[in-house]
Amino acid sequence: MMDQVFSPDTKSRAVVKIDVLVPYDNRRIGVERWTIQRDGGKTVAYIVKMIPDGQGGTNFNVGADDGKGMRDVPILPPPAK
């Protein structure tokens, strides 16, 4: 969904690779790099942070891969219910 925000005119997109940078174990934050292939073969990468919510669920932060693994991106609190 994040790629649709960044590139709304893309007709097709597919996840072509997922690199596990920090394994997720539902206790600590996990980090993955997802590579998306768009129309014409162009690829872009996103960093996905998986954050355990302490109740068995998982929250996510997604951002463009800036080469820093989103170290500067704050962990957002879960949405209010």
C-alpha positions as CSV (number, residue, x, y, z in Angstrom):
1,M,0.0,0.0,0.0
2,M,2.9,2.4,0.7
3,D,4.2,1.9,-2.8
4,Q,0.7,2.9,-4.2
5,V,1.0,6.2,-2.2
6,F,4.5,6.9,-3.6
7,S,3.7,5.8,-7.2
8,P,-0.1,6.1,-7.8
9,D,0.2,5.8,-11.6
10,T,1.9,2.4,-11.5
11,K,-0.3,-0.3,-13.2
12,S,1.4,-3.4,-11.7
13,R,3.7,-4.0,-8.8
14,A,4.9,-7.1,-7.1
15,V,7.1,-8.0,-4.1
16,V,10.1,-9.7,-5.6
17,K,12.4,-10.0,-2.6
18,I,12.3,-9.8,1.2
19,D,15.5,-9.5,3.1
20,V,15.3,-10.1,6.9
21,L,17.6,-7.6,8.5
22,V,16.5,-8.3,12.1
23,P,14.4,-11.4,12.7
24,Y,11.0,-10.7,14.3
25,D,10.0,-13.0,17.2
26,N,6.9,-11.2,18.6
27,R,9.0,-9.9,21.5
28,R,11.5,-7.5,19.9
29,I,11.2,-5.2,16.8
30,G,12.0,-6.9,13.5
31,V,13.2,-5.2,10.4
32,E,12.9,-6.3,6.8
33,R,13.7,-4.8,3.4
34,W,11.0,-5.4,0.8
35,T,11.9,-4.9,-2.9
36,I,9.0,-4.0,-5.1
37,Q,9.1,-4.3,-8.9
38,R,6.9,-1.8,-10.8
39,D,5.9,-1.5,-14.4
40,G,8.8,-1.8,-16.8
41,G,11.0,-3.7,-14.3
42,K,12.0,-0.7,-12.1
43,T,12.6,-1.8,-8.5
44,V,12.2,0.2,-5.3
45,A,12.9,-0.9,-1.7
46,Y,11.1,-0.2,1.5
47,I,12.1,-0.9,5.1
48,V,9.3,-2.6,7.2
49,K,9.6,-2.4,11.0
50,M,7.4,-4.9,12.8
51,I,6.6,-3.8,16.4
52,P,5.0,-6.2,18.9
53,D,2.0,-4.6,20.7
54,G,2.5,-6.7,23.8
55,Q,-0.9,-8.4,23.3
56,G,0.0,-10.9,20.6
57,G,-0.5,-8.5,17.7
58,T,1.9,-6.6,15.5
59,N,2.1,-2.9,14.4
60,F,4.1,-1.8,11.4
61,N,6.1,1.2,10.2
62,V,7.0,1.4,6.5
63,G,9.3,3.8,4.8
64,A,11.5,4.2,1.7
65,D,14.8,2.5,2.1
66,D,17.1,5.4,2.8
67,G,20.2,3.2,3.4
68,K,19.9,3.8,7.2
69,G,17.3,1.1,7.9
70,M,14.9,3.8,9.1
71,R,16.9,4.3,12.3
72,D,15.6,7.9,12.4
73,V,12.0,6.9,12.0
74,P,10.2,6.9,15.4
75,I,8.1,3.9,16.4
76,L,4.5,5.1,16.2
77,P,2.0,4.1,18.9
78,P,-0.8,1.8,17.9
79,P,-4.0,3.6,16.7
80,A,-6.6,4.4,19.4
81,K,-9.4,1.9,19.5
